[in-house]
């Protein structure tokens, strides 16, 4: 048997998890891009870019994380490309040429309008915050 030191007791972990799952109230927030990686949508298998943001300049919500996905062109299908142009412009770095470097967006800042996606819910039935649009 292997014993692993977690450095946190169960009750403390439950409280931290509860705090992390609090839904960000609707509003406009300052965000910092802390991640950008390629992926694919699970149902359609279409390629996408997933941006990960962290709330900054907010006394109550600093560090709260949000994700924003953008479909990528595939086999002549450019639908949804506006999501990518909007986020890259908001981050102050529209791409040039026909390729994009995900590292170019890390640690860049922007503002975004956040909504609570209802009736969209996660597997546990909780509502979650979504980026509706970016402030240009």
ROKOLKOL-543474 format. One record per residue (C-alpha): residue number from 1; x, y, z; residue in one letter. Coordinates in nm, 2 decimals, always signed. Layout:
   k      u      v      w r
 NUM      X      Y      Z a
...
% end
This chain:
   k      u      v      w r
   1  +0.00  +0.00  +0.00 x
   2  +0.12  +0.35  -0.09 x
   3  +0.05  +0.64  +0.14 x
   4  +0.05  +0.98  -0.03 x
   5  +0.08  +1.31  +0.17 x
   6  -0.17  +1.55  +0.03 x
   7  -0.08  +1.84  +0.26 x
   8  -0.45  +1.92  +0.31 x
   9  -0.72  +1.76  +0.52 x
  10  -1.05  +1.65  +0.36 x
  11  -1.26  +1.92  +0.52 x
  12  -1.03  +2.19  +0.40 x
  13  -1.02  +2.04  +0.05 x
  14  -1.40  +2.04  +0.04 x
  15  -1.41  +2.41  +0.13 x
  16  -1.15  +2.50  -0.13 x
  17  -1.34  +2.30  -0.39 x
  18  -1.66  +2.48  -0.30 x
  19  -1.49  +2.82  -0.33 x
  20  -1.34  +2.72  -0.67 x
  21  -1.68  +2.62  -0.81 x
  22  -1.85  +2.95  -0.72 x
  23  -2.00  +3.10  -1.04 x
  24  -1.85  +3.43  -1.16 x
  25  -2.13  +3.69  -1.16 x
  26  -2.21  +3.84  -1.50 x
  27  -2.01  +4.15  -1.58 x
  28  -1.70  +4.29  -1.76 x
  29  -1.37  +4.15  -1.63 x
  30  -1.00  +4.21  -1.69 x
  31  -0.85  +3.88  -1.80 x
  32  -0.50  +3.75  -1.85 x
  33  -0.44  +3.47  -2.10 x
  34  -0.26  +3.19  -1.91 x
  35  -0.29  +2.92  -2.17 x
  36  -0.37  +2.86  -2.54 x
  37  -0.36  +2.51  -2.68 x
  38  -0.50  +2.32  -2.98 x
  39  -0.76  +2.06  -2.92 x
  40  -1.08  +1.92  -3.08 x
  41  -1.45  +1.94  -3.00 x
  42  -1.55  +1.60  -2.84 x
  43  -1.87  +1.56  -3.04 x
  44  -1.77  +1.68  -3.39 x
  45  -1.39  +1.62  -3.37 x
  46  -1.34  +1.96  -3.53 x
  47  -1.01  +2.13  -3.44 x
  48  -1.02  +2.42  -3.20 x
  49  -0.81  +2.65  -3.00 x
  50  -0.88  +2.66  -2.63 x
  51  -0.78  +2.98  -2.45 x
  52  -0.75  +2.97  -2.07 x
  53  -0.80  +3.30  -1.89 x
  54  -0.76  +3.42  -1.53 x
  55  -0.94  +3.71  -1.38 x
  56  -0.71  +3.99  -1.27 x
  57  -0.77  +4.33  -1.10 x
  58  -1.07  +4.21  -0.91 x
  59  -1.05  +4.20  -0.53 x
  60  -1.31  +3.92  -0.50 x
  61  -1.25  +3.72  -0.82 x
  62  -0.87  +3.73  -0.88 x
  63  -0.74  +3.40  -1.00 x
  64  -1.09  +3.27  -1.11 x
  65  -1.03  +3.07  -1.44 x
  66  -1.24  +3.08  -1.76 x
  67  -1.20  +2.89  -2.08 x
  68  -1.29  +3.01  -2.43 x
  69  -1.29  +2.78  -2.73 x
  70  -1.26  +2.88  -3.10 x
  71  -1.33  +2.65  -3.39 x
  72  -1.05  +2.64  -3.64 x
  73  -1.09  +2.62  -4.02 x
  74  -1.11  +2.27  -4.15 x
  75  -1.15  +2.14  -4.51 x
  76  -1.28  +2.48  -4.63 x
  77  -1.52  +2.51  -4.33 x
  78  -1.45  +2.86  -4.19 x
  79  -1.77  +2.88  -3.98 x
  80  -1.70  +3.03  -3.64 x
  81  -1.37  +3.20  -3.74 x
  82  -1.51  +3.52  -3.60 x
  83  -1.46  +3.38  -3.25 x
  84  -1.09  +3.35  -3.32 x
  85  -1.05  +3.69  -3.48 x
  86  -1.24  +3.85  -3.19 x
  87  -1.02  +3.70  -2.91 x
  88  -0.69  +3.75  -3.09 x
  89  -0.78  +4.12  -3.16 x
  90  -0.89  +4.17  -2.80 x
  91  -0.55  +4.03  -2.69 x
  92  -0.38  +4.29  -2.91 x
  93  -0.23  +4.04  -3.15 x
  94  -0.43  +3.94  -3.46 x
  95  -0.23  +3.68  -3.65 x
  96  -0.05  +3.75  -3.97 x
  97  -0.01  +3.50  -4.26 x
  98  -0.20  +3.17  -4.26 x
  99  -0.07  +3.02  -3.94 x
 100  -0.10  +3.11  -3.57 x
 101  +0.15  +3.06  -3.28 x
 102  -0.03  +2.98  -2.96 x
 103  +0.26  +3.11  -2.75 x
 104  +0.20  +3.46  -2.89 x
 105  -0.11  +3.50  -2.66 x
 106  +0.02  +3.38  -2.33 x
 107  +0.04  +3.66  -2.06 x
 108  -0.16  +3.90  -2.28 x
 109  -0.45  +4.09  -2.13 x
 110  -0.80  +4.18  -2.24 x
 111  -1.14  +4.26  -2.11 x
 112  -1.44  +4.03  -2.16 x
 113  -1.81  +4.04  -2.10 x
 114  -1.91  +3.73  -1.89 x
 115  -2.25  +3.57  -1.86 x
 116  -2.39  +3.28  -1.66 x
 117  -2.48  +3.02  -1.91 x
 118  -2.83  +2.91  -1.82 x
 119  -2.98  +2.67  -1.90 x
 120  -2.63  +2.52  -1.99 x
 121  -2.50  +2.33  -1.69 x
 122  -2.22  +2.10  -1.62 x
 123  -2.25  +1.72  -1.54 x
 124  -2.34  +1.81  -1.17 x
 125  -2.62  +2.05  -1.27 x
 126  -2.42  +2.37  -1.18 x
 127  -2.44  +2.68  -1.40 x
 128  -2.11  +2.80  -1.53 x
 129  -1.97  +3.13  -1.64 x
 130  -1.91  +3.19  -2.01 x
 131  -1.73  +3.46  -2.21 x
 132  -2.00  +3.62  -2.42 x
 133  -1.78  +3.87  -2.60 x
 134  -1.46  +4.06  -2.58 x
 135  -1.42  +4.44  -2.53 x
 136  -1.24  +4.58  -2.83 x
% end
